[in-house]
Amino acid sequence: MKFRKIGKKVSPAEVALVLSGGGAKGSYQVGVIKELLNRGTKIDLVIGSSIGAFNGALLTEFINSGLSYRQICANLEEIWMEVNSFLTFNCRGFLKNILRPLKIPSVFSNIGIKKLLNKYIPEERRFHHYTRCQLSVTGTNLDRKDLKIFDFNSEIPVNQAVLASMTFPVAFPAVEIAGDHYIDGGALDNAPLKEAILWGARQIYVVFLTPIALIEGKEEERDRCKDFSALGVIEEFIDLASNRLMYDDLKKAKKINQLLRILNRYEHGLPAEFLSEIRKLYGLKFGDGKRIIRVINLGPTQVLDPPGLMGFNRKKLLKELVIRGQRDARSLLQKK
């Protein structure tokens, strides 16, 4: 389990919400959040990648501000009607480097995203300010070529970490933090399930923006008009990579649960040394401390429209995704 910077153990995050990336499809997550809050779900930890970091930070800010679930849901829907400002063409970057096209930093500027984040989350906000509900977001460190988790122990402003996690390659400029450059957290971990487990969560809601059947490879995506522009190709590539990473995380969680069930069943007949080695290898607890983790997958059954990157200005479809997210979540949770 992770620890707070001050050295005290974190109160167990019994319930965690993991929000994956997916660009404009992220409005679907607002609908899922609405259904969870309407059911009285108490969320102790929110973890997000890319657009999931955006939704997750706003949700965490509102929960810690003491807003009612109705106010939280209304705020999130209102914000999604403002996200068309995300795609601000990077005129300055193109004009500055018009004779050096390889030096152009990005297609779009992140000024619009900064303004929207700062409107709802104070610029001075730090992760350790969130005590009622914690927040973690992912970032991909280009200089060190690894995944970075910004969480309770991070000193940087929340908005800076969220901006880094939302930096879709080529579309937006890399964000510099402490001398390193960061891009989209979804590039290396689009649904950071492990982070929720490390914080001690026993029940984890994972919200996908791609049909689970596609992630698991049980179905092929059909009848979709492919976009083979430069940004379209990059988006397809990241979707492929992130879906595989998500599936691997889900398989690992299932295997750990299976291992726990087997060991809990036979622990009295197994050698103490063997059990000790397994504990060390997997960081597992037994007896009163056994941790069977319940993972609840919530997501669409069909491919979502609008497209991930270029759909932020399609307000009618964004509203429809909110409705669809709540409807799908209600249907799936009724079966649990």
Secondary structure, DSSP 8 states (H G I E B T S, - for coil): --B-TTS-B-----EEEEE---GGGGHHHHHHHHHHHHTT---SEEEE-THHHHHHHHHHHHHHTT--HHHHHHHHHHHHTSGGGG-EE-HHHHHHTTT-GGG---SEESHHHHHHHHHHS-TT-BGGG--SSEEEEEEEETTTTEEEEE-TT--SBHHHHHHHHT--TTTS--EEETTEEEE-GGGT-SS-HHHHHHTT-SEEEEE-SS-HHHHTTSS---S-----SHHHHHHHHHHHHHHHHHHHHHHHHHHHHHHHHHHHHHGGGS-HHHHHHHHHHHT---GGG----EEEEE--SS--SS-TTT-TT-HHHHHHHHHHHHHHHHHHHHT-
